[in-house]
Amino acid sequence: MSAIRRRPRFRPLRRRGRTWCLRVAAPVAAVALVGGCAGSGGPRAKTDSPTTRAPVRAAPGDLQDEYQKVIKDVLPSVVQIQASSDLGSGVVYDGKGDIVTNAHVVGNEKTFKVTTSTSNRTLTAKLVYAYPEQDLAVIRLTKVPDGLKAARFGDSSKVAVGQITLAMGSPLGLSSSVTQGIVSATGRTVSEGRAGGGTGATIANMVQTSAAINPGNSGGALVGLDGEVIGIPTLAATDPQLGNGAAPGIGFAIPASMVTRVADQVIRTGKVTDSGRAFLGITGRTVLDNGYRPAGVAVVSVQSGKAADKAGLRAGDIITRLGDADVTTMQSLEAALAEHKPGDKVSVSYTRDGSEKKTEVTLGEK
């Protein structure tokens, strides 16, 4: 059976009225899962050969008990966030009323209505800081209710493929909803577009999960069976061949390590001072070749004293490669940068006045 490679699309998991916002992202490698089973036809004659023991299976109640324990422990830390006509989710970060969510959930607004899973009372929260580059934001309750419970965030380096996960949030406005799945992959680099309110962020090291996530899940919690949050659900895949309908079982969450890195800085200083994101220090635009195909990124301007400036790049240059990655669009350039860290030295290939050139750049920090 031959496989058909499709170019996936991604949508942020915020609900906007009755409209699902679509985001376009860099291709993600398709993974085919193949399984099978075997059985026997009827009674078997008794022989002198060693007895084959049936595999020991955990009682269904044991796993169910674990699910229910985690849900009881974590769901009180997951809230619903209402921003005008937009709706998303958030996770209580500390006992002071700080809540972490996605930047595309808060948009350009400053004040929000928040509802917890333990009360129908509507609370008010104000924006502390939004960081669109990583699609994260922190809001703060104006009055902290009694019994507010902060979630525990895990170590992203310990997240493993096959790990059971629970996604908690408010899909389609259905507050305190829980779905289950596994970690399907780690280390994904995924981009979302800017159309319809997206941040345009290219995010590295995303956790891919099969847990069902839908618009409204944005900013909620992806949780392991140890009760620790391992990621913030942010994007879901859509299939163009299904009319951009949901591609079942393909969702992405920002890893907990990045969430805590950003949230800790925002709560402490009111902004992000150490992003950990590599930065070239240019503004650019995608250029097309004679066949109207994307062919590189034209440098529109160079920030003085930043990485590109120090390496000798200037306005009018067309970047075609960064490190081991070909650059054909702004999105592909952002994806290539997401694979590196500030301080990395990488080669950049570009054309200037029709001549091909190469330089080494020490990447800065965004």
C-alpha positions as CSV (number, residue, x, y, z in Angstrom):
1,M,0.0,0.0,0.0
2,S,1.5,3.3,-1.0
3,A,1.4,6.3,1.3
4,I,0.3,9.8,0.2
5,R,2.3,12.6,1.7
6,R,0.1,15.6,2.7
7,R,1.1,19.0,3.8
8,P,-0.5,19.5,7.2
9,R,-1.9,22.7,8.5
10,F,-2.3,23.8,12.1
11,R,-4.8,25.9,14.0
12,P,-4.5,27.4,17.4
13,L,-6.9,26.0,19.9
14,R,-8.7,29.2,20.8
15,R,-12.4,29.3,20.1
16,R,-13.6,32.5,18.3
17,G,-17.4,32.5,18.3
18,R,-18.4,29.8,15.8
19,T,-15.2,30.1,13.7
20,W,-12.1,28.0,14.0
21,C,-9.0,29.9,13.2
22,L,-6.7,28.2,10.8
23,R,-2.9,28.5,10.9
24,V,-0.4,27.4,8.3
25,A,2.8,25.8,9.5
26,A,6.0,24.2,8.2
27,P,5.5,20.6,7.1
28,V,5.7,17.9,9.8
29,A,7.0,14.5,8.9
30,A,4.1,12.0,8.5
31,V,4.3,8.9,10.8
32,A,2.5,5.7,9.9
33,L,1.5,3.4,12.7
34,V,1.0,-0.2,11.9
35,G,-0.4,-2.8,14.3
36,G,-1.9,-6.3,14.3
37,C,-3.1,-9.2,16.4
38,A,-3.1,-12.9,16.3
39,G,-5.3,-15.6,17.8
40,S,-6.0,-19.3,17.8
41,G,-8.8,-21.2,16.2
42,G,-10.1,-23.6,18.8
43,P,-9.2,-26.0,21.7
44,R,-5.6,-27.2,21.8
45,A,-4.6,-30.8,22.7
46,K,-2.7,-31.2,25.9
47,T,1.0,-31.8,25.4
48,D,4.0,-32.3,27.5
49,S,5.5,-29.0,26.4
50,P,5.9,-26.2,28.9
51,T,2.7,-24.3,29.6
52,T,2.4,-21.0,27.9
53,R,1.3,-18.4,30.4
54,A,-1.2,-15.7,29.4
55,P,0.2,-12.2,29.7
56,V,-0.5,-10.5,33.0
57,R,-2.7,-7.5,32.5
58,A,-3.4,-4.6,34.9
59,A,-7.0,-4.5,36.1
60,P,-9.0,-1.9,34.2
61,G,-9.9,-0.3,37.5
62,D,-6.3,0.4,38.3
63,L,-5.7,2.7,35.3
64,Q,-9.1,4.2,35.8
65,D,-8.3,5.0,39.4
66,E,-5.0,6.7,38.3
67,Y,-6.9,8.8,35.7
68,Q,-9.4,9.9,38.3
69,K,-6.8,10.7,40.9
70,V,-4.9,12.9,38.4
71,I,-8.0,14.7,37.2
72,K,-9.1,15.3,40.8
73,D,-5.6,16.7,41.6
74,V,-5.0,18.9,38.5
75,L,-8.4,20.0,37.1
76,P,-8.9,22.6,39.9
77,S,-5.8,24.3,38.5
78,V,-7.2,24.6,35.0
79,V,-9.4,27.7,34.3
80,Q,-11.5,29.0,31.4
81,I,-10.5,32.4,30.1
82,Q,-13.0,34.7,28.3
83,A,-11.6,37.6,26.2
84,S,-14.5,39.4,24.5
85,S,-15.7,37.0,21.8
86,D,-12.6,34.7,22.2
87,L,-12.4,31.8,24.6
88,G,-9.5,29.7,25.8
89,S,-8.0,28.0,28.8
90,G,-5.3,28.7,31.4
91,V,-3.3,27.1,34.1
92,V,-2.9,28.5,37.6
93,Y,0.8,29.1,38.0
94,D,1.1,30.1,41.7
95,G,-0.9,31.0,44.8
96,K,-0.7,34.7,44.0
97,G,-3.3,34.5,41.2
98,D,-0.9,34.3,38.2
99,I,-2.2,32.2,35.3
100,V,-0.3,31.1,32.2
101,T,-2.0,30.8,28.9
102,N,-1.3,31.3,25.2
103,A,-0.6,34.8,23.7
104,H,-3.2,34.1,21.0
105,V,-5.8,33.6,23.7
106,V,-5.3,37.1,25.2
107,G,-4.8,38.8,21.8
108,N,-4.6,42.6,22.3
109,E,-6.9,42.7,25.3
110,K,-5.9,43.7,28.9
111,T,-8.8,42.4,31.0
112,F,-10.4,39.0,31.1
113,K,-13.1,36.9,32.8
114,V,-11.9,33.7,34.4
115,T,-13.9,30.8,35.7
116,T,-12.4,27.9,37.8
117,S,-13.6,24.3,37.7
118,T,-14.6,24.5,41.4
119,S,-16.8,27.5,41.2
120,N,-19.4,29.2,38.9
121,R,-18.2,32.6,40.2
122,T,-16.7,34.8,37.5
123,L,-13.3,36.3,38.4
124,T,-11.5,39.2,36.8
125,A,-7.9,39.1,35.6
126,K,-5.6,41.6,34.0
127,L,-2.7,41.0,31.6
128,V,0.8,41.0,33.1
129,Y,2.7,40.4,29.8
130,A,2.2,38.7,26.5
131,Y,5.1,37.1,24.6
132,P,3.9,36.4,21.1
133,E,7.3,35.1,19.9
134,Q,6.7,31.9,22.0
135,D,2.8,32.2,22.0
136,L,2.8,32.5,25.8
137,A,1.2,35.1,28.2
138,V,0.6,35.6,31.9
139,I,-2.5,37.1,33.4
140,R,-3.2,37.8,37.1
141,L,-6.4,37.6,39.1
142,T,-7.4,40.9,40.7
143,K,-8.7,39.1,43.7
144,V,-7.3,35.6,44.7
145,P,-10.1,33.3,45.8
146,D,-9.7,31.0,48.8
147,G,-8.4,27.6,47.9
148,L,-6.8,28.6,44.6
149,K,-4.5,25.7,43.7
150,A,-1.3,26.0,41.5
151,A,-0.4,23.3,39.1
152,R,2.9,21.4,39.2
153,F,5.1,21.7,36.1
154,G,7.3,18.8,35.1
155,D,10.7,18.4,33.5
156,S,10.4,18.4,29.7
157,S,13.6,16.4,29.3
158,K,11.9,13.4,30.9
159,V,8.8,13.4,28.6
160,A,8.9,10.2,26.6
161,V,7.1,8.9,23.5
162,G,4.3,6.5,24.6
163,Q,3.7,8.3,27.9
164,I,0.0,8.6,28.8
165,T,-1.3,12.1,28.7
166,L,-4.5,13.9,29.7
167,A,-5.5,17.2,28.0
168,M,-7.6,19.5,30.3
169,G,-9.3,22.7,29.2
170,S,-12.5,24.2,27.7
171,P,-12.8,22.8,24.2
172,L,-15.7,24.5,22.3
173,G,-16.6,26.2,25.5
174,L,-17.2,23.0,27.4
175,S,-15.3,23.9,30.6
176,S,-13.4,21.3,32.7
177,S,-13.2,18.8,29.9
178,V,-10.6,16.0,29.9
179,T,-9.4,13.8,27.0
180,Q,-6.7,11.1,27.0
181,G,-4.0,9.9,24.7
182,I,-0.2,9.5,24.6
183,V,2.9,11.5,23.7
184,S,3.2,10.8,20.0
185,A,6.5,12.6,19.5
186,T,8.8,15.1,21.0
187,G,11.1,17.8,19.6
188,R,8.7,19.0,16.9
189,T,9.2,22.5,15.4
190,V,5.8,23.9,14.4
191,S,4.8,27.3,13.1
192,E,1.4,29.1,13.2
193,G,0.4,31.9,10.8
194,R,-0.7,35.4,11.6
195,A,-4.0,35.3,9.8
196,G,-7.1,35.6,12.0
197,G,-5.1,36.7,15.1
198,G,-2.3,34.1,15.2
199,T,1.0,35.2,16.6
200,G,3.1,33.8,13.7
201,A,5.3,32.1,16.2
202,T,7.7,29.3,15.2
203,I,8.1,27.1,18.3
204,A,10.7,24.4,18.8
205,N,10.6,21.3,21.0
206,M,6.9,21.0,20.9
207,V,5.2,17.9,22.4
208,Q,3.0,16.1,20.0
209,T,0.1,14.2,21.5
210,S,-2.8,12.0,20.4
211,A,-5.1,13.4,23.1
212,A,-8.1,15.1,21.5
213,I,-7.7,18.9,21.6
214,N,-10.0,21.4,20.0
215,P,-10.6,25.2,19.8
216,G,-10.9,26.4,23.4
217,N,-8.1,24.0,24.7
218,S,-5.5,26.7,24.0
219,G,-3.6,27.6,27.1
220,G,-4.9,24.5,29.1
221,A,-2.9,21.7,30.5
222,L,-1.3,18.5,29.0
223,V,-0.7,16.3,32.0
224,G,1.1,13.1,32.8
225,L,-0.1,10.4,35.2
226,D,2.2,11.8,37.8
227,G,0.0,14.9,37.9
228,E,2.6,17.2,36.5
229,V,1.9,19.6,33.6
230,I,4.2,18.6,30.7
231,G,2.9,21.2,28.2
232,I,0.4,23.9,27.2
233,P,-1.8,22.7,24.3
234,T,-1.5,25.3,21.5
235,L,-2.0,23.9,18.0
236,A,-4.0,21.2,16.3
237,A,-3.4,19.8,12.8
238,T,-6.0,20.1,10.1
239,D,-6.0,18.1,6.8
240,P,-6.5,20.2,3.6
241,Q,-7.9,17.1,1.9
242,L,-10.7,17.0,4.5
243,G,-11.6,20.7,3.9
244,N,-9.2,21.7,6.6
245,G,-11.2,19.6,9.1
246,A,-9.4,18.3,12.2
247,A,-6.8,15.6,11.6
248,P,-7.6,13.3,14.5
249,G,-5.0,12.7,17.1
250,I,-2.4,15.3,16.1
251,G,-2.0,18.1,18.5
252,F,0.9,20.1,19.9
253,A,1.8,21.6,23.3
254,I,4.5,24.1,24.3
255,P,6.9,22.2,26.6
256,A,6.7,22.8,30.3
257,S,10.4,23.9,30.4
258,M,9.7,26.8,28.1
259,V,6.5,27.7,29.9
260,T,8.2,28.0,33.2
261,R,11.2,29.9,31.7
262,V,8.9,32.5,30.3
263,A,6.4,32.7,33.2
264,D,9.1,33.0,35.9
265,Q,10.7,36.0,34.1
266,V,7.4,37.7,33.5
267,I,6.3,37.3,37.1
268,R,9.6,38.5,38.4
269,T,10.4,41.4,36.0
270,G,7.2,42.0,34.0
271,K,8.8,41.0,30.8
272,V,10.9,38.4,29.1
273,T,14.6,39.2,29.4
274,D,16.1,35.8,28.5
275,S,14.1,34.0,25.8
276,G,16.6,31.3,24.9
277,R,15.6,31.9,21.2
278,A,18.2,32.4,18.5
279,F,18.0,35.8,16.7
280,L,19.6,37.0,13.5
281,G,18.7,40.6,13.8
282,I,17.0,41.3,10.5
283,T,13.6,42.1,9.0
284,G,13.0,40.3,5.8
285,R,10.5,39.1,3.2
286,T,10.1,36.1,1.0
287,V,11.2,36.5,-2.6
288,L,10.1,34.4,-5.6
289,D,12.2,33.1,-8.6
290,N,11.2,33.4,-12.2
291,G,8.8,30.5,-11.8
292,Y,7.0,32.3,-9.0
293,R,8.4,29.8,-6.4
294,P,9.7,30.9,-3.0
295,A,13.5,31.2,-3.5
296,G,14.9,32.9,-0.3
297,V,14.5,35.7,2.2
298,A,15.4,39.2,1.1
299,V,17.0,41.3,3.9
300,V,14.9,44.5,4.2
301,S,16.8,46.0,7.2
302,V,19.6,45.0,9.6
303,Q,19.6,45.9,13.2
304,S,22.7,47.8,14.1
305,G,25.1,45.8,16.3
306,K,23.1,42.5,16.1
307,A,24.2,39.2,14.7
308,A,23.6,39.8,11.0
309,D,25.2,43.3,11.2
310,K,28.3,41.9,12.8
311,A,28.6,39.2,10.1
312,G,28.4,41.7,7.3
313,L,24.9,41.1,6.0
314,R,23.1,44.1,4.7
315,A,19.8,45.2,3.1
316,G,19.3,43.7,-0.3
317,D,21.1,40.4,0.4
318,I,19.0,37.3,-0.2
319,I,19.5,34.5,2.4
320,T,19.2,31.0,0.9
321,R,20.6,28.8,3.6
322,L,21.2,28.9,7.4
323,G,23.3,26.1,8.8
324,D,22.1,22.8,7.3
325,A,18.7,24.1,6.4
326,D,17.6,25.6,3.0
327,V,15.9,29.0,3.4
328,T,13.1,29.7,0.9
329,T,10.6,31.6,3.0
330,M,10.5,33.7,6.2
331,Q,8.8,30.7,7.8
332,S,11.6,28.4,6.8
333,L,14.2,30.9,8.2
334,E,12.3,31.1,11.5
335,A,12.2,27.3,11.6
336,A,15.9,27.0,11.0
337,L,16.6,29.6,13.7
338,A,14.4,27.6,16.1
339,E,16.8,24.7,15.9
340,H,19.6,26.8,17.3
341,K,20.5,28.6,20.5
342,P,21.9,32.1,21.2
343,G,25.7,32.0,20.8
344,D,25.7,29.2,18.2
345,K,27.9,29.9,15.2
346,V,26.3,29.0,11.9
347,S,27.1,29.6,8.3
348,V,24.7,31.7,6.2
349,S,24.6,31.5,2.4
350,Y,23.2,34.4,0.5
351,T,23.3,36.2,-2.8
352,R,24.4,39.8,-3.3
353,D,24.1,41.6,-6.6
354,G,23.8,38.1,-8.3
355,S,26.9,36.6,-6.7
356,E,26.7,33.8,-4.2
357,K,28.4,34.4,-0.8
358,K,28.8,32.8,2.6
359,T,29.5,34.2,6.0
360,E,29.6,32.9,9.6
361,V,27.2,34.3,12.1
362,T,27.2,34.1,15.9
363,L,23.5,34.1,16.7
364,G,22.1,36.6,19.2
365,E,19.1,36.3,21.4
366,K,15.5,37.4,20.6
